[in-house]
Amino acid sequence: MNILVCLKQVPDNGVAPKLDPKTDRVITEGVETMVSPFDLNAVEAALKLVEEKGGEVSVITVGDDSTKISLRIGLAMGAEKAYLVNDPALVESDGWATAYALSKAIQSIGKFDVILCGKQAIDDDAGMVGPCLAEMLGISQITNINEIKEVTDTTLSAKRVTPAGEEVVEASLPVLLTCEKSLNEPRYATLKRTRKANRMEIPVLDCASLGIEPEKVGKNSPTQIQKLYTPAPRQSGELLKGEAAEIGKTAVTKLVEQKVV
């Protein structure tokens, strides 16, 4: 099987984001980064499919030169090839524009039986790229999967999470899957593969070579962020002490005073 995993490099979730007051944008310069966690579940799922069915795994991302770090993590885990889509015109692309750039890159690289994405990136939580990408490529999609049930030469069935519960869906290949955290436990990279990954050349693709129209990406994306702001801090609660009956009466009194009840 020929499998591709889409990765996104995001700010480390252990670092509290800060806004630039002049631009109202999250400050990313000098901030530690990581691969969006759901994307690592996608890499693990791809590697397991190849272990069972044969083939190879490739990884791809849209970003600047620094995002090669994320691609090398995918290579160190077991992917064989990596591709970077890098062009100044892509800066500030929204989910739709990112999917558009990825679709052009994928059409240029070749055909894939399965494309995997995380269910969402942890920086914007939009969950747009995977579904948009499947639509642009004109292929099947199964979103929010937590188990791959069966794979044949022409179909793939997976269990997906829905607000009403779980359901098993079968789709024809090629198919795009978006992955839940509960799908698997991503493996650690070995030292040998890490060294190999650090030596590998990663092809860089730009808008001109892929036929990406600059008026559809970056600052020309169909959606624009009007404002970002830090939410007001929550007021600390009050700890009530004493006997249970006394605490109950005090709590009810305070709730009535604040018109909660």
C-alpha positions in Angstrom: 0.0 0.0 0.0 1.1 3.5 -0.7 0.2 5.7 2.3 0.6 9.4 3.0 0.4 11.1 6.3 -0.2 14.9 6.6 1.6 16.5 9.5 1.4 19.9 11.2 4.0 21.5 13.4 2.3 23.5 16.2 3.5 25.4 19.3 4.3 23.1 22.3 1.1 22.6 24.3 3.1 22.9 27.5 3.8 26.6 26.7 1.0 29.2 27.4 0.4 31.1 24.1 1.0 34.9 24.1 -0.4 37.5 21.8 1.5 40.2 20.0 -0.5 43.4 21.0 0.5 45.1 17.6 -0.7 42.3 15.3 -3.2 40.4 17.5 -1.5 37.2 16.5 0.0 34.4 18.6 3.8 34.8 19.0 5.5 31.8 17.5 9.1 33.1 17.2 11.3 31.4 19.7 8.5 29.1 21.0 9.1 25.4 21.3 7.2 23.3 18.8 5.9 19.8 18.4 4.0 17.6 16.0 0.3 17.9 16.6 -0.4 14.8 18.7 -3.3 13.5 16.6 -0.9 13.5 13.6 1.4 11.1 15.5 -1.6 8.7 15.8 -2.0 9.0 12.1 1.7 8.1 11.5 1.3 5.0 13.8 -1.8 3.9 12.0 0.0 4.2 8.6 3.0 2.2 9.8 0.8 -0.6 11.2 -1.0 -0.8 7.8 2.3 -1.2 6.0 3.5 -3.8 8.5 0.3 -5.8 7.7 -0.2 -5.1 4.0 3.3 -4.1 2.8 4.1 -0.9 1.0 5.6 2.4 2.3 4.6 5.5 4.2 5.4 9.1 3.3 4.8 12.2 5.3 4.1 15.8 4.1 3.6 19.2 5.7 3.0 22.8 4.7 5.3 25.3 6.4 8.7 27.0 6.5 12.1 25.3 6.6 11.8 24.8 10.4 8.9 22.3 9.9 11.4 19.8 8.6 11.8 18.9 12.2 8.3 17.4 12.2 8.9 15.5 9.0 12.1 14.0 10.4 10.1 12.8 13.4 7.8 11.0 11.0 10.8 9.6 9.2 12.4 8.5 12.5 9.2 6.7 13.4 9.4 4.7 10.2 8.2 6.7 7.2 10.3 6.3 4.0 9.8 9.6 2.3 9.0 13.2 3.3 7.8 16.3 1.4 7.7 19.9 2.4 5.5 22.5 0.7 7.1 25.8 1.5 6.4 29.2 -0.1 6.0 32.7 1.3 2.7 33.0 -0.4 1.3 30.3 1.9 1.9 32.2 5.1 -1.4 32.7 7.1 -3.2 30.2 5.0 -6.5 28.9 6.6 -7.6 25.3 6.6 -9.1 25.4 3.2 -6.1 27.0 1.6 -3.8 24.5 3.3 -5.9 21.6 2.0 -5.7 23.2 -1.5 -1.9 23.4 -1.3 -1.7 19.8 -0.1 -4.0 18.6 -2.8 -1.8 20.1 -5.5 1.3 18.6 -3.9 -0.3 15.2 -3.7 -1.4 15.3 -7.3 2.1 16.1 -8.2 3.8 13.4 -6.1 1.6 10.4 -7.2 -1.3 8.2 -6.2 -1.9 7.0 -2.6 -4.2 4.2 -1.4 -4.7 5.8 2.0 -4.1 9.4 3.2 -4.2 9.9 7.0 -4.5 13.1 9.0 -5.0 13.9 12.7 -8.7 14.7 13.4 -7.6 18.2 14.1 -4.5 20.3 14.9 -4.2 21.4 18.5 -3.4 25.0 17.7 -6.6 26.1 16.0 -8.8 22.9 16.6 -10.6 23.6 13.3 -10.6 20.0 11.9 -10.9 21.3 8.4 -7.9 20.1 6.4 -8.7 16.4 6.2 -12.3 16.7 5.0 -11.4 19.5 2.6 -8.5 17.6 1.2 -10.6 14.5 0.5 -13.2 16.6 -1.2 -10.6 18.4 -3.4 -9.0 15.1 -4.4 -12.4 13.5 -5.0 -11.8 10.5 -2.8 -13.7 8.7 0.0 -13.3 9.9 3.6 -13.9 8.5 7.1 -13.5 11.0 9.9 -12.7 10.6 13.6 -11.7 7.0 13.5 -10.7 5.0 16.5 -10.2 1.6 14.9 -9.3 0.3 11.5 -11.4 -2.9 11.1 -10.5 -4.4 7.7 -8.6 -3.5 4.6 -9.0 -5.3 1.2 -7.5 -4.5 -2.2 -10.4 -2.1 -2.9 -12.0 -1.1 0.4 -11.3 -0.1 4.0 -13.7 -0.2 6.9 -13.2 1.7 10.2 -15.0 2.4 13.4 -15.6 6.2 13.9 -16.7 8.2 16.9 -19.9 10.3 16.5 -21.9 12.4 19.0 -24.4 9.6 19.2 -21.9 6.8 19.7 -19.7 4.7 17.4 -20.4 3.4 13.9 -18.5 1.2 11.4 -18.1 2.6 7.9 -16.8 1.0 4.8 -15.3 3.2 2.0 -13.7 2.4 -1.3 -10.0 3.1 -1.9 -8.4 5.6 -2.2 -9.6 6.9 1.1 -8.7 9.7 3.6 -8.9 9.0 7.3 -8.8 11.4 10.2 -7.5 9.9 13.4 -8.6 10.1 17.1 -6.1 9.8 19.9 -7.8 6.5 21.0 -6.8 4.9 17.8 -3.4 3.8 19.0 -0.3 4.6 21.0 2.4 6.2 18.8 5.7 4.4 18.8 9.0 5.9 19.9 11.6 6.5 17.2 14.7 4.3 17.4 18.2 5.8 17.5 19.2 4.2 14.2 16.2 5.6 12.4 16.6 9.0 14.0 20.2 9.2 12.7 19.0 8.1 9.2 16.2 10.6 9.3 18.6 13.5 10.2 20.7 12.7 7.1 17.9 12.4 4.6 17.3 15.1 2.0 13.7 16.4 2.1 12.3 17.7 -1.3 10.8 21.3 -1.1 7.9 22.1 -3.3 6.7 25.6 -4.0 3.6 27.3 -5.4 5.0 27.7 -8.9 6.1 24.1 -9.3 2.7 22.8 -8.1 0.5 25.2 -10.0 -0.9 26.7 -6.8 -2.7 30.0 -7.5 -1.4 32.6 -5.0 -4.7 34.4 -5.0 -6.3 31.4 -3.2 -3.8 31.0 -0.3 -2.1 32.9 2.5 -3.6 36.3 3.2 -6.1 35.6 0.3 -7.6 32.6 2.1 -11.4 32.5 2.1 -11.6 32.9 5.9 -9.9 35.7 7.9 -9.3 36.0 11.7 -10.8 39.3 12.8 -9.5 39.3 16.3 -7.6 37.1 18.8 -7.7 37.9 22.5 -6.8 36.4 25.8 -10.0 35.5 27.8 -10.5 37.3 31.1 -9.1 35.3 34.0 -11.7 33.5 36.1 -12.3 34.6 39.6 -11.1 32.2 42.3 -13.8 30.2 44.1 -14.6 30.4 47.8 -13.9 27.4 50.0 -16.6 26.8 52.6 -15.6 25.1 55.9 -17.6 23.7 58.8 -20.4 21.1 59.4 -22.2 19.7 56.4 -25.6 21.3 57.3 -23.9 24.7 57.9 -22.1 24.5 54.6 -25.3 23.6 52.8 -27.2 26.6 54.2 -24.3 29.0 53.4 -24.0 27.7 49.9 -27.7 28.1 49.2 -27.7 31.6 50.6 -24.8 32.6 48.4 -26.4 31.1 45.3 -29.7 33.0 46.0 -27.7 36.2 46.5 -26.0 35.8 43.1 -29.4 34.8 41.5 -28.0 31.4 40.4 -31.1 29.8 41.9 
